[in-house]
Amino acid sequence: MAAWFDDGGRTIVAANERGGIWSIPSDPDEWQRRACEIAGRNLTREEWTELLPDRPYHKTCSAHPGGT
């Protein structure tokens, strides 16, 4: 496996020994946008507490209602 930055550091490119190549954005805001797009919702308060116990709950996907 090999990885490098491309596009001025905005993209991580990774390649494996079998010829697979992936282009991954390095911007955390892009990761959040994509996660919200894929999930189609915010985390529930229960999920948040389990996954992020040391952080106060807040809505991360502005286009979706807050978790219950």
Sequence and secondary structure as in RCSB ss.txt:
>XXXX:A:sequence
MAAWFDDGGRTIVAANERGGIWSIPSDPDEWQRRACEIAGRNLTREEWTELLPDRPYHKTCSAHPGGT
>XXXX:A:secstr
 EEEEEGGGTEEEEE TTS EEEEE  HHHHHHHHHHHH S   HHHHHHH TTS      TTS    
